[in-house]
Amino acid sequence: MKIGIIGSGRIGATLARLFVGVGHEVAVANRHTPETLRALQDELGSALHPASVEDAGHFGDIVVVSIPFHTIDQLPAPALAGKIVVDSNNYYPGRDGNVSALDRDETTSTELLAQHLPGARIVKAFNTMYFVTLAQSGDRAQDEGERLALFLAGDDAEAKQAVAGLIDEIGFAPVDTGSLAGGGRRQQPGSDIYNRELTGAEARQILGP
Ligand SMILES: NC(=O)c1ccc[n+]([C@@H]2O[C@H](COP(=O)([O-])OP(=O)(O)OC[C@H]3O[C@@H](n4cnc5c(N)ncnc54)[C@H](OP(=O)(O)O)[C@@H]3O)[C@@H](O)[C@H]2O)c1
């Protein structure tokens, strides 16, 4: 599969390593020129393609966005229209500044991303796990219920299935939290599954039927 990743920091680079490790072609972009990604390319080889943000968007069948939430307005909507876009971002007022609609819980950070990217098929995933755990804890040899859970939320069942497949491939248990609005809230900072190392079985017990 072709995967784009926008953001080459802790989460973006970690996901690039994991996805290349299971055989995908990955285009990665950051705020700077593609030349700044040469070290990652040297590490990962020809399956890693340094790219501009627009090119990473066009490249991916799935495009992961791993940038500070307050920069989402800079994403190029046309390049991401029709794409499965995975939102790993979190809203932290201390870093991102206060957004009153989020502080009043009138909407969620991922729904704001969806508003900025009309036509994108948005899935919220990879936002609940610390990047070191993400880098080190995937284990394809384990049964699904014993693997650590990675959560996903969204309103597009086919897009969620595609992202669940990726989560499975990198050795985690995909656990569906529900819709973009309701499930997305269950994955936000402060929720009972956020930043906790839960197995798939434990996660499903917490989330309930
Ligand atoms: N760190 C974690 O363990 C963790 C876990 C789950 C979720 N998250 C969330 O995931 C997101 C990324 O976190 P992170 O820790 O990976 O951040 P990070 O290490 O600070 O990396 C951020 C990356 O985003 C790039 N970037 C910033 N603005 C951009 C823009 N407008 N267009 C393209 N690229 C842009 C930066 O580019 P340059 O390299 O060119 O500066 C950098 O590569 C955040 O929303 C965070 O809350 C983080």
The ligand as a Tripos MOL2 file, in Angstrom:
@<TRIPOS>MOLECULE
LIG
   48    52     1     0     0
SMALL
NO_CHARGES

@<TRIPOS>ATOM
      1 N1          4.4580   12.2960   20.9980 N.am      1 LIG1
      2 C1          3.5510   11.3570   21.2680 C.2       1 LIG1
      3 O1          3.8580   10.3400   21.9590 O.2       1 LIG1
      4 C2          2.1560   11.4880   20.7190 C.ar      1 LIG1
      5 C3          1.2880   10.3940   20.9020 C.ar      1 LIG1
      6 C4          0.0170   10.4280   20.3210 C.ar      1 LIG1
      7 C5         -0.3950   11.5630   19.6180 C.ar      1 LIG1
      8 N2          0.4620   12.6320   19.4990 N.ar      1 LIG1
      9 C6         -0.0320   13.7930   18.7180 C.3       1 LIG1
     10 O2          0.4370   13.6430   17.3700 O.3       1 LIG1
     11 C7          0.7740   14.9270   16.8280 C.3       1 LIG1
     12 C8          2.2530   14.9190   16.4770 C.3       1 LIG1
     13 O3          2.9840   14.7250   17.6880 O.3       1 LIG1
     14 P1          4.5530   14.4940   17.6890 P.3       1 LIG1
     15 O4          4.9130   14.2320   19.1090 O.co2     1 LIG1
     16 O5          4.9220   13.5380   16.6240 O.co2     1 LIG1
     17 O6          5.0490   15.9620   17.2800 O.3       1 LIG1
     18 P2          6.5240   16.4490   16.9480 P.3       1 LIG1
     19 O7          7.5190   15.4100   17.3540 O.co2     1 LIG1
     20 O8          6.6350   17.8220   17.5020 O.co2     1 LIG1
     21 O9          6.5220   16.5280   15.3420 O.3       1 LIG1
     22 C9          5.6470   17.3840   14.6760 C.3       1 LIG1
     23 C10         5.9250   17.2820   13.2010 C.3       1 LIG1
     24 O10         4.9440   18.0450   12.5150 O.3       1 LIG1
     25 C11         5.5850   18.8120   11.5080 C.3       1 LIG1
     26 N3          4.7280   19.9380   11.2130 N.ar      1 LIG1
     27 C12         4.3280   20.9380   12.0360 C.ar      1 LIG1
     28 N4          3.4860   21.7610   11.3880 N.ar      1 LIG1
     29 C13         3.3570   21.2650   10.1360 C.ar      1 LIG1
     30 C14         2.6370   21.6700    8.9900 C.ar      1 LIG1
     31 N5          1.8610   22.7560    9.0130 N.pl3     1 LIG1
     32 N6          2.7500   20.9310    7.8550 N.ar      1 LIG1
     33 C15         3.5260   19.8230    7.8370 C.ar      1 LIG1
     34 N7          4.2400   19.3790    8.8860 N.ar      1 LIG1
     35 C16         4.1530   20.1030   10.0220 C.ar      1 LIG1
     36 C17         6.9260   19.1700   12.0780 C.3       1 LIG1
     37 O11         7.7600   19.5280   11.0130 O.3       1 LIG1
     38 P3          9.3400   19.9350   11.1850 P.3       1 LIG1
     39 O12        10.0290   18.6160   11.5460 O.co2     1 LIG1
     40 O13         9.7070   20.4120    9.8330 O.co2     1 LIG1
     41 O14         9.3660   20.9410   12.2850 O.co2     1 LIG1
     42 C18         7.2880   17.8420   12.7580 C.3       1 LIG1
     43 O15         7.8960   16.9710   11.8200 O.3       1 LIG1
     44 C19         0.4200   15.9420   17.9030 C.3       1 LIG1
     45 O16        -0.8560   16.4620   17.6230 O.3       1 LIG1
     46 C20         0.4310   15.1400   19.2010 C.3       1 LIG1
     47 O17        -0.4200   15.6800   20.1830 O.3       1 LIG1
     48 C21         1.7230   12.5960   20.0120 C.ar      1 LIG1
@<TRIPOS>BOND
     1     1     2 1
     2     2     3 2
     3     2     4 1
     4     4     5 ar
     5     4    48 ar
     6     5     6 ar
     7     6     7 ar
     8     7     8 ar
     9     8     9 1
    10     8    48 ar
    11     9    10 1
    12     9    46 1
    13    10    11 1
    14    11    12 1
    15    11    44 1
    16    12    13 1
    17    13    14 1
    18    14    15 2
    19    14    16 1
    20    14    17 1
    21    17    18 1
    22    18    19 2
    23    18    20 1
    24    18    21 1
    25    21    22 1
    26    22    23 1
    27    23    24 1
    28    23    42 1
    29    24    25 1
    30    25    26 1
    31    25    36 1
    32    26    27 ar
    33    26    35 ar
    34    27    28 ar
    35    28    29 ar
    36    29    30 ar
    37    29    35 ar
    38    30    31 1
    39    30    32 ar
    40    32    33 ar
    41    33    34 ar
    42    34    35 ar
    43    36    37 1
    44    36    42 1
    45    37    38 1
    46    38    39 2
    47    38    40 1
    48    38    41 1
    49    42    43 1
    50    44    45 1
    51    44    46 1
    52    46    47 1
@<TRIPOS>SUBSTRUCTURE
     1 LIG1         1 GROUP 0 **** ****
